[in-house]
Amino acid sequence: MHSVKRVVRDTVLVIIGNAILAFGVAVFAVPSDLIVGGATGLSLIIGEFIPINYASIVFGINMVMLVLGFFVLGKKFAAGTILSSFIFPFFLSLFETIPQFQNITNDILLSAIYAGIFTGVGLGIVFRLGYSTGGMDVPPIILNKRTGISVALAINVLDIMILVGQVFFSSFEGILYGIITVFVSTFVLDQVIVMGEKNLQVFVISTHHEEIADAIFKEIDRGCTFVNVTTGYFHHQQKAVLCVANNREYAKINDLVMNIDPTAFIIGSEIHSVKGRGFTLPNIDLDKQMRDHV
């Protein structure tokens, strides 16, 4: 049952992600003649030589890459990208046939920014689920499998080649604004992938480490780990307290520590993708665990 729910959830989110991605491309990027990467960018280049709608060319590219991925990378890869391969061109065709969507703004700067935002959000949703949008994602993955070259590097190089290919058919202004779109899209993509997973790693150096750890257990309901440290000036060997908390809990931990030891040294650093009890696994009754241990 759990796996069925996950498949349904992932399917819905992949559809939403591709819809958002297609909206950014069809409504903002293409009407403003902005340069774009991936299968869409390649389709715009091909469209300069073959009088076919770019959404249809994207569909053709996706199908070719899907078949290539199936034979080279296997059934599992194809299953993970087949939905995006069909649904993305569908949404492109849908959005470009709605006249109101083609005239949302005549400001090319707004188009560049919003094209970046929507494409970044759409890609982020799909990538966060561990799926591919298909199309031009396939060659870099194959290259990585055959040669060991980094997928990220191969994707960037391929995208740059596609972007350069559009330079000959775009205005200089469209190129400059297209670069803005690429930067905005990359930034938003990174933020969406880690959204909701940002936490703080708190490192407390104090001679009252036992008392501080106990207070964090009882007041914040967070687990702690003792780390052996040696002070730099006096070379005293002692323990430090290490725990992970969210942003709201950090202020409480800081107050707790200051009340116990005003001279404590506290370090808080942002971290991502925390796995384990209290984050991706259910909380446990720490008091009961300690009683059972005794």
Secondary structure, 3 states (H helix, E strand, C coil): CHHHHHHHHHHHHHHHHHHHHHHHHHHHHCCCCCCCCHHHHHHHHHHCCCCCCHHHHHHHHHHHHHHHHHHHHCHHHHHHHHHHHHHHHHHHHHHHCCHHHHHCCCCHHHHHHHHHHHHHHHHHHHHHCCCCCCHHHHHHHHHHHHHCCCHHHHHHHHHHHHHHHHHCCCCHHHHHHHHHHHHHHHHHHHHHHHCCCCEEEEEEECCCHHHHHHHHHHHHCCCCEEEEEECCCCCCEEEEEEEEECHHHHHHHHHHHHHHCCCCEEEEEEECCCCCECCCECCCCHHHHHHHHC
